[in-house]
Amino acid sequence: MRILIVDDDPVHAEKLAAWTESRGHEVLHARTAEDANWLAALLRFDVAFLDDGMGLPVGDMAARLEESSPLIRCVLVSARPASELCAGTLPFLQKPLEPEPVHSLLRELELENAGSRVILRVGFPLIRTGRRAPRAE
């Protein structure tokens, strides 16, 4: 999977990148929400880890990324407890992060992504073959 880490803390981002790269994922890091939007416009991402302390509400940041990469799954990462955050339906990981919860969440998201891709691959040909060719008379 291609993963985007949006975090202004390079130490945290490097640690998260090392864990995910060790499992074979491609990882890019954006230090600002603007950089994240720019990268999402250029590349397709499967997952984005979003730090809540970036100066922009996480929900807004997730919505902007989803405009560029409709299948992206955004994950909120924060040192604050989930009860203090308004993240809607985003998956949540509490800082300080540990490798096992990150890997577990990525496994779940890989399964979801695999299902979405199968539906998209199967769905498109069905739409194309569902049309009838005009009859020659």
C-alpha positions as CSV (number, residue, x, y, z in Angstrom):
1,M,0.0,0.0,0.0
2,R,1.1,3.6,-0.5
3,I,0.9,5.5,2.8
4,L,0.9,9.2,3.5
5,I,2.1,10.4,6.9
6,V,0.9,14.0,7.7
7,D,2.8,15.1,10.8
8,D,4.9,18.2,11.7
9,D,7.0,16.1,14.1
10,P,9.8,14.5,12.0
11,V,10.8,12.0,14.8
12,H,7.2,10.6,15.0
13,A,6.9,10.5,11.3
14,E,10.2,8.7,10.8
15,K,9.3,6.1,13.4
16,L,5.9,5.5,11.8
17,A,7.5,5.3,8.4
18,A,10.1,2.8,9.5
19,W,7.4,0.5,11.0
20,T,5.3,0.6,7.8
21,E,8.2,0.4,5.4
22,S,9.4,-2.7,7.3
23,R,6.1,-4.4,6.2
24,G,6.7,-3.5,2.5
25,H,4.6,-0.4,2.3
26,E,5.6,2.7,0.3
27,V,5.6,5.8,2.6
28,L,5.7,9.5,1.9
29,H,5.8,12.2,4.6
30,A,4.2,15.6,4.5
31,R,4.9,18.2,7.2
32,T,1.9,20.4,6.4
33,A,-1.7,19.9,5.3
34,E,-0.8,21.9,2.1
35,D,2.0,19.5,1.3
36,A,-0.3,16.6,1.9
37,N,-2.9,18.0,-0.5
38,W,-0.2,18.6,-3.2
39,L,1.1,15.0,-2.8
40,A,-2.5,13.5,-2.9
41,A,-3.1,15.5,-6.2
42,L,-0.1,13.8,-7.7
43,L,-0.2,10.3,-6.4
44,R,-2.9,7.8,-5.3
45,F,-2.6,6.9,-1.6
46,D,-4.3,4.0,0.2
47,V,-3.9,5.3,3.7
48,A,-3.1,8.6,5.4
49,F,-2.1,9.0,9.0
50,L,-3.2,12.5,10.1
51,D,-1.8,14.2,13.1
52,D,-4.4,16.3,14.8
53,G,-2.0,19.1,15.7
54,M,-1.6,20.4,12.2
55,G,-3.5,23.7,12.5
56,L,-6.4,22.4,10.4
57,P,-9.3,20.3,11.7
58,V,-8.6,16.7,10.9
59,G,-12.1,16.3,9.3
60,D,-11.3,19.1,6.9
61,M,-7.9,17.6,6.1
62,A,-9.4,14.2,5.5
63,A,-12.1,15.6,3.2
64,R,-9.5,17.4,1.1
65,L,-7.4,14.2,0.7
66,E,-10.5,12.2,-0.2
67,E,-11.3,14.7,-3.0
68,S,-7.9,13.8,-4.6
69,S,-7.8,10.1,-3.6
70,P,-11.4,8.8,-3.3
71,L,-10.4,5.4,-1.9
72,I,-8.0,6.8,0.7
73,R,-8.6,5.7,4.3
74,C,-7.6,8.4,6.8
75,V,-6.5,7.5,10.3
76,L,-6.4,10.1,13.1
77,V,-3.2,10.0,15.2
78,S,-3.2,12.1,18.4
79,A,-1.6,12.4,21.8
80,R,-5.0,13.6,23.2
81,P,-7.5,10.9,24.2
82,A,-10.3,10.0,21.7
83,S,-12.9,11.5,24.1
84,E,-11.4,15.0,23.5
85,L,-11.5,14.7,19.7
86,C,-14.3,15.2,17.2
87,A,-13.0,12.8,14.5
88,G,-16.3,11.4,13.3
89,T,-15.8,8.0,11.9
90,L,-12.0,8.1,11.3
91,P,-10.0,5.2,12.9
92,F,-8.0,6.5,15.8
93,L,-4.5,5.6,17.1
94,Q,-3.2,7.2,20.4
95,K,0.3,8.5,20.6
96,P,2.8,7.4,21.6
97,L,2.3,4.8,18.9
98,E,3.4,1.2,19.2
99,P,4.1,-1.0,16.2
100,E,1.5,-3.7,16.8
101,P,-1.6,-1.5,16.7
102,V,-0.3,0.2,13.6
103,H,0.3,-3.1,11.8
104,S,-3.0,-4.5,13.0
105,L,-4.9,-1.5,11.6
106,L,-3.0,-1.7,8.3
107,R,-3.9,-5.3,7.9
108,E,-7.6,-4.4,8.4
109,L,-7.3,-1.6,5.9
110,E,-5.5,-3.8,3.3
111,L,-8.5,-6.3,3.5
112,E,-10.9,-3.4,3.0
113,N,-8.9,-2.0,0.1
114,A,-8.7,-5.4,-1.6
115,G,-12.5,-5.7,-1.5
116,S,-12.9,-2.2,-2.9
117,R,-10.6,-2.9,-5.8
118,V,-12.4,-6.2,-6.6
119,I,-15.7,-4.4,-6.7
120,L,-14.3,-1.7,-8.9
121,R,-12.6,-4.1,-11.3
122,V,-15.8,-6.3,-11.6
123,G,-18.2,-3.3,-11.6
124,F,-16.7,-1.5,-14.6
125,P,-16.8,-4.4,-17.1
126,L,-20.4,-5.1,-16.0
127,I,-21.4,-1.6,-16.9
128,R,-19.7,-1.8,-20.2
129,T,-21.1,-5.2,-21.2
130,G,-24.5,-4.2,-19.9
131,R,-25.1,-2.0,-22.9
132,R,-26.6,-3.5,-26.0
133,A,-25.0,-2.8,-29.3
134,P,-27.3,-1.2,-31.8
135,R,-28.9,-3.8,-34.1
136,A,-28.0,-3.7,-37.8
137,E,-31.1,-3.9,-39.9
